[in-house]
Amino acid sequence: MLKDEHIELRKSVEEFAREVVAPVIGDYYERGEFPYEIVRKMGAMGLFGLPVPEEYGGMGGDYFALCLALEELARVDSSVAITLEAAVSLGAMPLLRYGTAEQKERWLPKLASGERLGAFGLTEPGGGTDVPGGMRTTAVLDDGQWVINGSKAFITNSGTDITAFVAVAAITAGEGRRPEISTIIVPSDTPGLTVSKKYSKVGWSASDTRELSFTDCRVPEENLLGERGRGYSQFLRTLDEGRVAIAALSVGLAQGCIDESLRYARERTAFGRTIGGFQAIQFKIADMEARAHTARLAYYHAAERMLAGLPFKKEAAIAKLVSSNAAMDNARDATQIFGGYGFMNEFPVGRFYRDAKILEIGEGTSEVQRMLIARELGMDA
């Protein structure tokens, strides 16, 4: 059962998504434009600071509160939801977990208010899932400064006008399959950091995703985030938490498909009756509801274990796998229910269909989730 504060938060975000986001997001999406005004209003609501302590300007809530907000936003649009998810899960949370007192005081207040966004640079153009083996970005200490060279790919929130920094994972010693990987904060205005133009993406068109390159990029030694050599293990923990958040976002998309399909089935007529009266449509929507309900329970369970301090790697992988599958399946069925209109971008289900596929890829592919689940069951060779 949800706590009263969680119920109130979910209701307020639901109203915000319906009244503020829904009427305008389609235009942003078609133009491929980052929704600064929506982000500003989200910041004013405190959404970027939900799990951030009050001493740093946050709301002092928990990670589950963030998940509920993501679900409600994604019922309307995933570009807005992923902007929030990446800003908090990948931008603020590593800083909160591993940053020094000085780093937190410098960056967290503006991240919590939504005035600035943080990004995390892990994936590389030739790496993908094989992060340690594919990493080529290096950072070398020289006269009290880290000198960074390399590139990163698919980095969310890395090139907006309000991006504050990118936390970059880089090889700081060693080579081969087991190099020493550390995380270093690179402010967005650092010379040597080049931000490419936005990717032309299939979905999430109103979010910011770019490739980054680093050429003799120098930052102070104290910009090291957490312990030297612990960057990859720190990010694995961040990924576990992020999978719960992506599961919540996926459930929101799956639920949005149900919302739109129910409305359309009650309005659209064929052969002298509303299409909701046909068993074929009823069964599709029933299956959609079952998927969303099951996926929601999965991410609730993973979040519960996480907040209780219990191991949750397996539960997070299950939640992410089940929820992303539900989102993809529901988007396909909703598009089928809408027929030709489902293929039009002006209808939300058209956007949902475009947005759903990445949920089976980002924060670890479905194949990786199955591998993690099997490993947690003791099946690792």
GISULQUI-V745905 format. One record per residue. SS is DSSP state (a for helix, b for strand, c for the rest). OMEGA is omega in whole degrees, -180 to 180 (none if undefined). NEAR is the number of other ideal C-beta (glycine too) atoms within 10 Angstrom. Layout:
SS,OMEGA,NEAR ; SS,OMEGA,NEAR
This chain:
c,-179,4 ; c,174,12 ; c,-178,11 ; a,-178,7 ; a,177,12 ; a,178,17 ; a,180,12 ; a,178,11 ; a,-179,24 ; a,180,16 ; a,-178,12 ; a,179,15 ; a,176,25 ; a,179,17 ; a,178,11 ; a,-179,21 ; a,-177,25 ; a,-172,14 ; a,-176,10 ; a,-175,17 ; a,-172,24 ; a,-176,15 ; a,-172,10 ; a,-169,14 ; a,179,23 ; a,179,18 ; a,176,12 ; a,-176,21 ; a,-178,26 ; a,-180,13 ; a,-175,10 ; c,-173,16 ; c,178,14 ; c,-173,21 ; c,-176,22 ; a,-177,12 ; a,177,11 ; a,179,22 ; a,178,22 ; a,-180,14 ; a,175,15 ; a,177,24 ; a,179,22 ; a,177,11 ; a,-178,18 ; c,-175,21 ; a,-179,26 ; a,-180,31 ; a,-175,25 ; c,-179,26 ; c,-178,22 ; c,-180,26 ; c,-178,15 ; a,-179,11 ; a,177,11 ; a,177,20 ; c,-179,18 ; c,-178,22 ; c,179,20 ; c,180,15 ; c,-180,20 ; c,-177,17 ; a,179,18 ; a,177,24 ; a,176,22 ; a,-180,29 ; a,178,30 ; a,179,24 ; a,179,33 ; a,180,31 ; a,-177,29 ; a,177,25 ; a,-177,30 ; a,173,30 ; c,-179,28 ; c,-179,27 ; c,-178,30 ; a,178,32 ; a,178,26 ; a,-179,27 ; a,-178,29 ; a,175,29 ; a,178,27 ; a,-178,27 ; a,-178,28 ; a,-179,27 ; a,-177,29 ; a,-175,30 ; a,-175,26 ; a,-179,27 ; a,-174,28 ; a,-171,27 ; a,176,23 ; a,178,23 ; a,179,25 ; a,-176,20 ; a,-168,13 ; a,-176,21 ; c,174,20 ; c,178,14 ; a,-180,7 ; a,179,9 ; a,179,19 ; a,-179,19 ; a,-179,12 ; a,-169,16 ; a,-169,23 ; a,-178,24 ; a,-179,17 ; a,174,18 ; a,-179,28 ; a,-180,27 ; a,-177,18 ; c,177,23 ; c,179,15 ; c,179,23 ; b,173,29 ; b,179,27 ; b,179,27 ; b,-179,28 ; b,180,27 ; c,-174,23 ; c,178,19 ; c,-176,21 ; c,-178,14 ; c,-173,12 ; c,-176,17 ; c,-177,14 ; c,-179,13 ; c,-174,11 ; a,-178,17 ; a,-177,14 ; a,-177,13 ; a,-176,13 ; c,178,23 ; c,179,13 ; c,-177,23 ; b,174,17 ; b,-177,29 ; b,177,13 ; b,179,13 ; b,177,11 ; c,176,7 ; c,179,9 ; b,171,16 ; b,176,24 ; b,-171,17 ; b,176,25 ; b,179,16 ; b,-179,21 ; b,179,18 ; b,-177,25 ; b,175,18 ; b,-175,20 ; b,-177,26 ; b,178,22 ; c,-173,28 ; c,-174,27 ; c,178,20 ; c,177,22 ; c,-177,10 ; c,177,18 ; b,-178,22 ; b,-176,21 ; b,168,29 ; b,174,27 ; b,-170,27 ; b,172,29 ; b,-176,26 ; b,176,26 ; b,-180,20 ; b,175,21 ; b,177,14 ; c,179,11 ; c,179,10 ; a,-173,7 ; a,-176,8 ; a,178,10 ; c,172,18 ; b,-179,15 ; b,178,25 ; b,-180,23 ; b,-175,28 ; b,180,27 ; b,179,24 ; b,177,24 ; b,-172,14 ; c,-179,20 ; c,-178,9 ; c,176,16 ; c,-179,9 ; c,174,15 ; b,179,21 ; b,180,13 ; b,-179,17 ; c,173,15 ; c,-178,8 ; c,173,18 ; c,168,16 ; c,-170,7 ; c,174,15 ; c,-178,11 ; c,-177,20 ; c,-170,25 ; c,179,24 ; c,175,25 ; c,-175,27 ; c,179,27 ; b,-174,21 ; b,170,22 ; b,-180,20 ; b,173,25 ; b,-177,16 ; b,-180,26 ; b,-177,13 ; b,-177,10 ; b,-174,24 ; b,174,17 ; b,-178,22 ; b,180,11 ; a,-178,13 ; a,175,12 ; a,173,22 ; b,180,23 ; b,-177,24 ; c,-178,21 ; c,174,12 ; c,179,17 ; c,-179,14 ; c,-175,16 ; a,-177,28 ; a,180,19 ; a,175,12 ; a,-178,20 ; a,175,22 ; a,175,11 ; a,178,14 ; a,179,21 ; a,178,23 ; a,178,22 ; a,-179,25 ; a,179,23 ; a,176,30 ; a,179,33 ; a,178,31 ; a,175,31 ; a,178,34 ; a,177,31 ; a,180,30 ; a,177,35 ; a,178,32 ; a,178,28 ; a,179,30 ; a,180,34 ; a,177,24 ; a,176,30 ; a,178,31 ; a,-180,20 ; a,-178,15 ; a,-179,21 ; a,177,26 ; a,180,17 ; a,-177,12 ; a,-179,21 ; a,179,19 ; a,-177,12 ; a,-174,10 ; c,179,15 ; b,175,11 ; b,179,11 ; c,172,7 ; c,179,6 ; b,176,9 ; b,-174,14 ; a,176,20 ; a,178,18 ; a,180,14 ; c,-176,14 ; a,179,8 ; a,179,9 ; a,180,21 ; a,-179,13 ; a,177,11 ; a,-177,19 ; a,176,19 ; a,177,12 ; a,178,14 ; a,179,24 ; a,179,16 ; a,179,11 ; a,-178,24 ; a,-180,25 ; a,-180,15 ; a,-180,15 ; a,179,27 ; a,177,22 ; a,-179,13 ; a,-178,22 ; a,173,29 ; a,-178,19 ; a,179,16 ; a,179,28 ; a,179,26 ; a,179,14 ; a,180,16 ; a,-178,21 ; a,179,13 ; c,-179,8 ; c,179,7 ; c,175,9 ; c,-177,11 ; c,-179,22 ; a,-180,19 ; a,-178,18 ; a,177,25 ; a,179,31 ; a,177,27 ; a,-179,23 ; a,-179,30 ; a,-180,34 ; a,-177,25 ; a,-176,22 ; a,179,32 ; a,175,31 ; a,180,20 ; a,180,29 ; a,-179,34 ; a,-179,23 ; a,-180,17 ; a,178,32 ; a,178,27 ; a,-179,18 ; a,179,23 ; a,178,30 ; a,179,22 ; a,179,15 ; a,-179,24 ; a,-180,23 ; a,-179,12 ; a,180,8 ; a,178,14 ; a,180,22 ; a,-179,12 ; c,-178,10 ; c,-180,14 ; c,178,11 ; c,-178,19 ; a,-177,24 ; a,174,27 ; a,176,20 ; a,180,26 ; a,-179,28 ; a,179,26 ; a,-175,19 ; a,-169,30 ; a,-170,26 ; a,-177,15 ; a,-180,21 ; a,176,28 ; a,-177,19 ; c,-176,15 ; c,-177,21 ; c,-179,27 ; c,-179,22 ; c,177,16 ; a,178,17 ; a,177,12 ; a,179,17 ; a,178,23 ; a,178,13 ; a,180,16 ; a,180,22 ; a,179,17 ; a,-180,14 ; a,179,14 ; a,175,15 ; c,178,9 ; c,-176,6 ; c,180,9 ; c,-178,9 ; c,none,4
